Amino acid sequence: MGFTFGFNVSDDEGEAPTPATPPPPSALSSLSIAPENMPQEHSLDSVLDTLKDVKLTFDNYTTPVGKTLVYRRELFDVRHQVMCEDSEEPLLVVNNDRDLEKNVYEGGFKSWECSYDAVDKLRELLDKDSLNHRSFLEFGCGTSLPTCYLLRHKLESHNTDPVTYILSDFNYQVLRLVTVPNLLIHWASTLPVDQLVALTSLEERPLYNNDELLCTPALLQAFTIAMKASGITLRLVSGSWGPQFNQLVGPVEFLISSETIYSLDTLPVVAESVVELADHALVAAKNIYFGVGGSVIEFLNYLKRIHPLGTVDVEEVGELKRSLIMYSRMFRQTLQRIAVRSQSTVTKAAPRPLSNAHVSNLEGRWGSLPKEDQTALIEELKTRMELPWSELSVAEKKAAYYISFGEWGPRKPLHGPGDASKVFWGVVGGIAASVVVFAGIRSLGAKQPHTLERNWQEASDEYLKSKNANPFTGYSQIQ
């Protein structure tokens, strides 16, 4: 049995129904992930422990297009740390001269051109106050320069609103050797010089260099304290992309990805992950990746096939033909066209199931979603409701129930839990404050005039009597 929301939508006049394009097979569901590459989350404290008493050498870099200042740890310094460590892990950064090696190393130690384009775009969005999201995922972060810029901007603006930054890379070594160190360096750049010198100087080594940062225990402790004080949560995830990764990370409001659609193998995975995980996304890429098959055109076509209701804006930057792709679940197709196609008698492919990450915990996220995103989700669920109820997932049923009968819109209670007690105690507090203010003013007032004393009043009464004063007719004329 099917289920619908009962919303009425008029049809476009004169538009003939067209057959829907069958969605491509899911790239996420067909992935085969080796046990050693399964995604896993690492605590920030465990990564910081590996950096105690490590000296980070870094370089100041200005983005070519936007001239935005960022910092990045030097690659030779990474190699030096790895060679000094007594570890049984494979020395990727030392022994691997290739940029990429499938299922072994995904190029995270280097800062690629498009990551700088992403930084410039984020700066533009922040200047327009268009990036007020509470959760960010850098998908294939590597040196994590885009997130580093967001972190530094938040700290410099003294904004304490809670926000979560999720940084993911295939290799754990990338997270601990460049991702977290770059975050540390950008945080340290916001500190006053005297405080930074105090945190990075040791008794036996008091010198401070402009291009070095010594990770003393005091510095690492100050970093964790500053993150909590600023409302920042940092999550670190390593391992392969796929359904397990998406389930671990969960839905986010904004996804950032740079140089991840370089091949025809990764391109569909990135596109499907963007649609499943994010409300909005910024994907920075070269227009064509010669020799490996990936391209912006292929990515846009695939994205359109799997989620035709999303909006995509493409901006070309730089002289080497690079592009910035802005994706949003908001859609501009008219609801009338959707209604025409849904009512068409033309045979259509069954709509793709909505991911649990997309519809889970809807009652907690619904109020923060833009109006356009709410409308898009309603339309997607309406399409799913045309199927037999047994074919829907539990998350889809819960989402449909909440949209139909949940406390939002006209069904939202006028008064929330605890409002009555807040009003009561507010009134009591106001009255108590007024009494205190009145008593304080009285205590500061001048002494009472002597004409108001009882003796003076009695003497005044006797005087009026002696003059035959009458309060109704005035003074008596009788002598």
C-alpha positions in Angstrom: 0.0 0.0 0.0 1.3 3.4 -0.9 1.4 6.5 1.3 1.3 10.2 0.3 1.5 13.5 2.2 -1.7 14.9 0.6 0.0 18.1 -0.8 -1.6 19.5 -3.9 0.7 20.5 -6.7 -0.6 21.8 -10.1 0.8 20.7 -13.4 2.9 22.7 -15.9 0.7 23.6 -18.8 1.7 22.0 -22.1 4.5 19.9 -20.8 4.4 16.3 -22.0 5.6 13.5 -19.6 9.1 12.3 -20.3 10.5 8.9 -19.3 12.8 9.0 -16.3 16.5 8.1 -16.8 17.2 4.9 -14.8 19.7 5.6 -12.0 23.1 4.1 -12.4 24.1 1.1 -10.2 25.3 2.3 -6.8 29.1 2.6 -6.7 29.1 2.6 -2.9 27.3 -0.7 -2.5 29.6 -2.4 -5.0 32.8 -1.4 -3.1 35.0 -4.2 -1.7 37.0 -3.0 1.2 39.9 -4.9 2.7 39.8 -5.4 6.5 42.9 -3.3 7.0 41.3 -0.4 5.1 38.1 -0.3 7.0 37.3 3.2 8.3 38.0 4.0 11.9 38.0 7.1 14.1 41.0 8.3 16.1 40.8 10.5 19.2 42.5 13.9 19.0 44.4 13.2 22.2 46.0 10.0 20.8 47.3 11.9 17.8 48.6 14.8 19.9 50.5 12.3 22.0 52.6 11.3 19.0 53.6 15.0 18.6 54.9 15.7 22.0 58.3 17.5 21.9 58.2 17.4 18.1 59.4 20.5 16.3 57.2 21.4 13.4 58.8 23.3 10.5 56.4 25.1 8.3 56.1 27.5 5.4 53.9 30.6 4.9 52.0 30.3 1.6 49.7 32.7 -0.2 47.1 31.2 -2.5 47.8 32.1 -6.2 44.3 33.5 -7.0 42.8 34.9 -3.8 46.1 35.8 -2.1 44.9 34.2 1.1 47.6 33.3 3.7 47.8 29.7 4.9 50.5 27.6 6.6 51.7 24.1 5.8 54.2 21.8 7.3 57.3 21.2 5.2 57.5 17.7 3.6 61.2 17.3 4.6 60.2 17.9 8.2 57.6 15.1 8.0 60.3 12.8 6.6 62.7 13.8 9.4 60.1 12.9 12.1 59.2 9.6 10.5 62.9 8.5 10.3 63.5 9.5 13.9 60.6 7.4 15.2 60.9 3.8 16.2 57.8 2.5 14.5 56.8 -0.6 12.6 54.3 1.3 10.4 55.1 1.4 6.6 57.1 4.6 5.9 54.9 5.9 3.1 56.3 9.4 3.0 59.9 8.1 3.0 59.8 5.1 0.7 57.0 6.1 -1.7 58.0 8.6 -4.5 54.7 8.2 -6.3 51.8 10.7 -5.9 49.2 7.8 -5.7 49.2 4.1 -5.1 45.7 2.6 -5.0 44.6 1.2 -1.7 48.0 2.1 -0.2 48.6 5.9 -0.4 46.3 8.6 -1.8 48.7 11.6 -2.0 47.7 13.2 1.3 51.2 14.4 2.2 51.2 17.0 -0.6 49.1 20.2 -0.9 47.5 20.1 -4.3 46.5 23.1 -6.4 42.8 22.8 -6.0 43.0 22.9 -2.2 44.1 26.5 -2.5 41.1 27.2 -4.7 38.9 25.7 -2.1 40.5 28.0 0.6 39.8 31.1 -1.6 36.2 30.0 -2.1 35.6 29.5 1.6 37.0 32.9 2.3 34.5 34.4 -0.2 31.6 32.5 1.4 32.7 33.7 4.9 32.9 37.3 3.7 29.3 36.9 2.5 28.3 35.4 5.8 27.1 32.3 3.8 28.9 29.6 5.8 27.1 29.5 9.1 27.0 25.7 9.3 27.5 23.5 12.4 29.3 20.5 10.9 31.9 20.3 8.2 33.5 17.2 6.6 36.8 17.5 4.6 36.5 14.4 2.4 40.0 13.3 1.6 41.7 16.1 3.6 45.4 15.5 3.2 47.1 18.6 4.5 43.6 20.0 5.4 44.3 23.6 4.3 40.6 24.4 3.8 39.6 23.3 7.3 42.7 25.0 8.7 41.5 28.2 7.2 38.0 27.7 8.7 39.5 27.0 12.1 41.7 30.1 12.0 38.8 32.3 10.9 36.6 31.0 13.7 39.3 31.6 16.3 40.1 35.1 15.1 36.4 36.1 15.1 36.1 34.9 18.7 33.0 32.9 17.7 32.1 30.3 20.4 29.1 28.7 18.6 29.6 24.9 18.6 30.9 23.5 15.3 32.3 20.1 14.3 35.2 19.6 11.8 35.5 16.1 10.5 38.8 15.4 8.7 39.2 12.1 6.8 42.1 10.6 4.9 42.8 7.1 3.6 46.1 7.0 5.6 46.3 7.5 9.4 49.9 8.7 8.9 48.7 11.6 6.9 46.3 12.6 9.7 48.9 12.5 12.4 51.9 13.9 10.4 50.3 16.8 8.4 46.6 17.2 9.1 46.8 17.7 12.9 50.2 19.6 12.7 48.7 22.0 10.2 45.7 22.6 12.5 48.1 23.2 15.4 50.1 25.7 13.3 47.1 27.7 12.3 45.8 27.8 15.8 49.2 29.0 17.1 49.2 31.8 14.5 46.3 33.4 16.3 48.1 33.6 19.7 49.9 36.7 21.0 53.6 36.4 20.5 54.5 36.5 24.2 52.0 33.7 24.9 53.3 31.6 22.0 56.9 32.1 23.1 56.0 31.0 26.7 54.2 27.9 25.4 56.9 26.8 23.0 60.1 27.5 25.0 61.9 25.1 27.2 64.4 25.9 29.9 67.2 24.2 28.1 66.1 25.7 24.7 64.5 29.2 25.1 65.0 30.3 21.5 61.9 30.9 19.3 62.0 30.8 15.5 59.4 32.3 13.2 59.1 29.1 11.0 59.2 26.6 13.8 56.7 25.4 16.4 57.8 23.2 19.2 55.0 21.0 20.4 55.6 21.1 24.2 53.1 19.5 26.5 52.0 23.0 27.6 51.3 23.9 23.9 49.3 20.7 23.2 47.3 21.2 26.4 46.6 24.8 25.5 45.4 23.7 22.1 42.8 21.2 23.5 41.6 23.8 26.0 41.2 26.4 23.2 39.2 24.0 21.1 36.8 23.3 23.9 36.5 27.0 24.8 35.8 27.9 21.2 33.1 25.2 20.8 35.2 23.3 18.3 35.1 19.5 18.0 37.7 17.8 15.9 37.0 14.3 14.5 39.7 12.3 12.7 38.8 9.4 10.5 41.1 7.1 8.4 40.3 4.4 6.0 38.5 3.7 2.8 35.3 5.5 1.6 32.2 3.5 1.4 28.9 2.7 3.2 30.8 2.0 6.4 32.6 5.3 6.2 29.3 7.2 5.6 27.7 5.4 8.5 30.6 6.3 10.8 30.7 9.9 9.8 27.0 10.5 9.6 25.2 13.4 7.9 27.0 16.8 7.7 25.8 20.3 6.7 28.8 21.1 4.5 31.3 18.9 2.7 34.7 20.0 1.3 36.7 17.9 -1.2 39.7 18.7 -3.3 41.3 16.7 -6.1 39.2 13.5 -5.3 37.5 13.0 -8.7 40.7 12.3 -10.6 39.8 8.8 -11.7 36.7 7.0 -13.0 37.0 4.7 -10.0 36.8 7.4 -7.3 34.5 9.8 -9.1 31.2 7.9 -8.6 32.1 7.2 -5.0 32.7 10.9 -4.3 29.4 11.9 -6.1 27.3 9.3 -4.2 28.9 10.2 -0.9 28.2 13.9 -1.5 24.5 13.2 -2.1 24.2 10.8 0.8 26.1 12.8 3.4 25.9 16.5 2.8 23.3 19.2 2.5 25.8 21.4 0.7 29.2 20.7 -0.8 32.3 22.4 -2.3 34.3 20.1 -4.7 37.4 21.6 -6.2 39.0 19.8 -9.2 40.9 20.1 -12.4 38.6 20.1 -15.4 40.4 17.1 -16.9 42.8 14.6 -15.3 44.8 13.3 -18.2 45.7 9.7 -18.2 43.4 8.6 -15.3 40.0 9.5 -16.8 38.4 11.8 -14.2 36.9 15.2 -15.2 34.5 17.8 -14.0 32.1 17.0 -16.9 31.9 13.3 -15.9 31.3 14.2 -12.3 28.5 16.7 -13.1 26.8 14.2 -15.4 27.0 11.4 -12.8 25.7 13.8 -10.1 22.8 14.8 -12.2 21.9 11.2 -12.9 21.8 10.1 -9.2 20.3 13.3 -7.8 18.6 15.4 -10.5 16.9 17.7 -8.0 20.1 19.1 -6.6 21.5 22.5 -7.6 25.0 22.7 -9.0 27.0 25.9 -9.7 30.3 25.6 -11.5 33.0 28.4 -11.4 36.2 28.1 -13.4 39.3 29.5 -11.8 43.0 29.8 -12.6 44.9 29.5 -15.9 45.2 25.7 -15.7 41.5 25.1 -16.1 40.4 24.3 -12.6 36.8 24.4 -11.4 34.9 24.9 -8.1 31.6 23.0 -8.0 29.0 24.1 -5.4 26.3 21.5 -4.8 23.2 21.9 -2.7 20.1 19.8 -2.0 18.1 22.9 -2.8 16.5 22.5 -6.2 15.1 25.0 -8.7 13.0 22.6 -10.8 9.3 23.5 -10.4 7.2 21.3 -8.2 4.7 21.2 -11.1 7.1 19.4 -13.3 7.7 16.9 -10.6 4.0 16.3 -10.2 3.5 15.8 -14.0 6.2 13.1 -14.0 5.0 11.4 -10.9 1.5 11.2 -12.4 2.7 10.0 -15.8 1.7 6.6 -17.1 5.1 6.2 -18.6 7.0 3.3 -17.0 9.5 4.6 -14.5 12.4 3.1 -12.7 11.8 2.6 -8.9 13.1 5.6 -7.0 16.4 5.1 -5.2 16.1 4.5 -1.4 17.0 7.5 0.7 20.2 6.9 2.8 19.8 6.6 6.6 22.3 9.4 6.9 20.0 11.7 4.9 16.8 11.0 6.9 18.0 9.9 10.3 17.4 12.1 13.4 15.1 14.3 11.3 13.2 15.7 14.3 16.5 17.1 15.6 17.7 18.6 12.3 14.4 19.7 10.7 14.2 23.1 12.2 17.8 24.1 11.1 17.2 23.0 7.4 16.5 25.8 4.9 13.0 25.9 3.5 14.2 24.8 0.1 15.9 21.7 1.6 12.8 20.8 3.5 10.7 21.0 0.3 13.3 18.9 -1.5 13.2 16.2 1.2 9.4 16.1 1.2 9.3 15.6 -2.6 11.9 12.8 -2.4 9.9 11.1 0.4 6.7 11.5 -1.6 8.3 9.6 -4.5 9.3 6.8 -2.1 5.8 6.7 -0.6 4.4 5.6 -4.0 6.0 2.2 -3.4 4.5 -0.5 -1.1 5.0 0.5 2.5 7.0 -2.7 3.2 9.8 -1.6 0.8 10.6 1.5 2.8 13.3 1.5 5.4 12.6 2.2 9.1 14.4 5.6 8.8 12.2 6.6 5.8 9.0 5.6 7.7 10.1 7.6 10.7 10.9 10.6 8.6 7.6 10.4 6.8 5.7 10.1 10.1 7.5 13.2 11.5 6.9 15.3 8.4 3.2 14.3 8.4 2.4 14.4 12.1 5.5 15.9 13.9 5.6 19.1 15.9 6.8 21.6 13.2 5.1 24.3 11.2 1.5 24.9 12.3 1.7 21.8 14.6 4.6 23.3 16.6 3.5 24.1 20.2 3.2 27.8 21.1 5.0 27.2 24.3 7.9 24.8 24.7 8.7 22.7 27.7 9.5 24.8 30.8 8.2 28.0 29.4 5.6 28.4 32.2 8.2 28.1 34.9 10.5 30.6 33.1 7.6 33.1 32.9 6.8 32.6 36.6 10.3 33.0 37.9 10.9 35.9 35.5 7.9 37.7 37.0 9.0 36.9 40.6 12.5 38.0 39.8 11.2 41.3 38.3 9.1 42.1 41.4 12.0 41.3 43.7 14.3 43.5 41.7 11.9 46.4 41.8 11.6 46.1 45.6 15.3 46.1 46.0 15.6 49.1 43.6 12.9 51.0 45.5 14.5 50.3 48.9 17.9 51.4 47.6 16.5 54.7 46.2 14.7 55.4 49.6 17.9 54.7 51.5 19.7 57.2 49.4 17.0 59.9 49.7 17.3 63.1 51.8 16.0 63.4 55.5 12.3 64.0 55.9 11.4 67.7 56.1 10.4 69.0 59.6 7.1 70.3 58.3 6.0 66.6 58.1 6.7 65.9 61.7 3.8 65.2 64.1 4.4 68.2 66.4 4.4 70.6 63.4 1.1 69.1 62.1 -0.6 69.5 65.5 0.6 73.1 65.9 -0.7 73.8 62.4 -4.1 72.4 63.3 -4.3 74.6 66.5 -3.3 77.7 64.5 -6.1 77.1 61.9 -8.6 76.6 64.7 -7.6 79.9 66.2 -8.3 81.6 63.0 -11.7 79.9 62.5 -10.4 78.3 59.3 -13.0 76.3 57.4 -11.8 73.8 54.8 -15.0 74.1 52.8 -15.7 77.9 52.7 -12.4 79.5 53.4 -11.3 81.7 56.3 -14.0 83.0 58.7 -14.5 86.8 58.8 -15.7 86.7 62.4 -13.1 88.4 64.7 
